[in-house]
Amino acid sequence: MDSDKEDTLIRFETSDLLYALHNATMFVKAKKGEENKWNFEVEISDKYDFTDFKNIKEYADKEEEKLSDIFSTTLNNLGVVSSEYGVIKTFNLKIKFKTKEGEF
């Protein structure tokens, strides 16, 4: 039995992954092996860029302090300006990994 999953948009709403991967896509391919165990191929793609200005409400959550939310918003918006002036370059990021039967 084989299974391919189309590209799926993934978003993280809290913690470090919110800042590291944003609007990334993930592709998963699974195949059942001889010992009835699954093999997986996973690919996550993202573009490192700062394209959108954010307001504080987009980073605000109940677990973190307002100072941290203000700091995150300010850094993101400085990144947008830096990208516009060529100080920060955008680049594509691709993470790939495979598992063998029973290893996960």
C-alpha positions in Angstrom: 0.0 0.0 0.0 1.4 3.4 -1.0 0.2 6.8 -0.1 1.1 10.3 -1.4 -0.1 13.4 0.3 -0.3 16.6 -1.7 1.5 19.7 -0.5 -0.1 20.9 2.7 0.3 24.4 4.1 1.7 24.3 7.7 1.6 27.2 10.1 2.9 27.4 13.7 1.1 29.8 15.9 3.4 29.8 19.0 6.9 29.2 20.2 10.2 29.2 18.1 8.6 27.5 15.1 6.3 30.5 14.6 9.4 32.6 13.8 11.4 29.8 12.1 8.9 28.4 9.6 6.0 30.4 8.4 3.6 29.4 5.7 5.7 26.4 4.8 4.5 23.4 2.8 4.9 19.8 3.6 4.8 16.7 1.3 4.6 13.2 2.8 5.0 9.9 0.9 4.4 6.7 2.8 4.9 3.1 1.7 4.2 0.0 3.7 7.2 -2.4 3.6 7.7 -6.1 3.7 7.4 -6.4 7.5 4.1 -4.5 7.5 5.9 -1.3 8.7 5.9 2.1 7.1 8.6 4.0 5.3 8.2 7.7 5.0 9.6 10.4 2.9 8.9 13.9 4.2 9.8 17.2 2.5 9.2 20.7 4.1 9.7 23.7 2.0 9.7 27.4 3.0 11.0 30.7 1.8 13.0 32.8 4.3 11.7 36.2 3.7 10.1 39.2 5.4 7.3 40.4 3.2 4.5 41.4 5.5 4.3 44.1 8.2 2.8 42.6 11.4 0.9 44.2 14.2 1.3 43.3 17.8 -2.0 41.2 17.8 -0.4 38.7 15.4 2.2 37.7 17.9 0.3 38.3 21.1 -0.6 35.2 23.1 -1.6 34.6 26.7 1.6 32.7 27.6 4.1 35.4 26.8 4.6 38.9 28.1 3.6 42.0 26.1 7.2 43.1 26.0 8.2 39.9 24.1 5.2 40.5 21.7 6.3 44.1 21.0 9.9 43.0 20.5 8.9 40.2 18.0 6.6 42.6 16.0 9.4 45.2 15.9 12.0 42.7 14.7 9.7 41.4 12.0 8.9 44.8 10.7 12.6 45.8 10.7 13.2 42.6 8.7 10.6 43.8 6.1 12.3 47.1 5.8 15.7 45.4 5.6 14.5 43.1 2.8 13.1 46.1 0.8 16.6 47.7 0.9 18.5 44.5 0.1 20.1 44.1 3.6 18.4 40.8 4.1 18.3 38.4 1.2 15.5 35.9 0.7 16.3 32.2 0.1 14.4 29.0 -0.3 14.7 26.3 2.4 14.0 22.6 1.9 14.1 20.0 4.7 14.0 16.4 3.6 14.2 13.2 5.6 13.3 9.5 5.1 12.7 6.6 7.5 13.3 3.0 7.1 10.9 0.3 8.3 10.3 0.7 12.0 12.7 3.6 12.5 10.8 6.8 13.4 
